[in-house]
Amino acid sequence: MKKKKITIEYDLNSKSPNIIWGLISTEGGLGKWIADEVSESKDAFTFTWGDVLSHHEIRRAKILERVRNSHIRMQWEDETDPEAYLELRMLRSEITDGFTLHITDYALPDDVDSLLDIWEQNIDQLHLTSGL
């Protein structure tokens, strides 16, 4: 079954592109809001959720494209849909001069609501850890 493309937009409480870029494109930044631990090596991120010594999940994502202060696009190594990817894009609002975060992700039709819930939780964590 083909996955559905999902695009989510969040307003961020920052006018600093460097702060936002660090949170969406580095292992330290991503580890604050997407996973419990993130490491980067050879154009890929390894995401770990849960306690490494007990129950946990590990997934690797290959970095397809990274444009400084713009976006990062990744694809999960276990992805079966060649068109599916995860993209985190920061855009400056002409109206407020602040930034918005645009997230593009893919899910099977039955999993869309669950994926949206996960992103809501991630954004809540981003606000908690960074104030954005």
Sequence and secondary structure as in RCSB ss.txt:
>XXXX:A:sequence
MKKKKITIEYDLNSKSPNIIWGLISTEGGLGKWIADEVSESKDAFTFTWGDVLSHHEIRRAKILERVRNSHIRMQ
WEDETDPEAYLELRMLRSEITDGFTLHITDYALPDDVDSLLDIWEQNIDQLHLTSGL
>XXXX:A:secstr
   EEEEEEEEES   HHHHHHHHHSHHHHTTTT SEEEE SSEEEEEEE TTSSEEEEEEEEEEEETTTEEEEE
ETT   TT  EEEEEEE TTTS EEEEEEEEE GGGHHHHHHHHHHHHHHHHHHH  
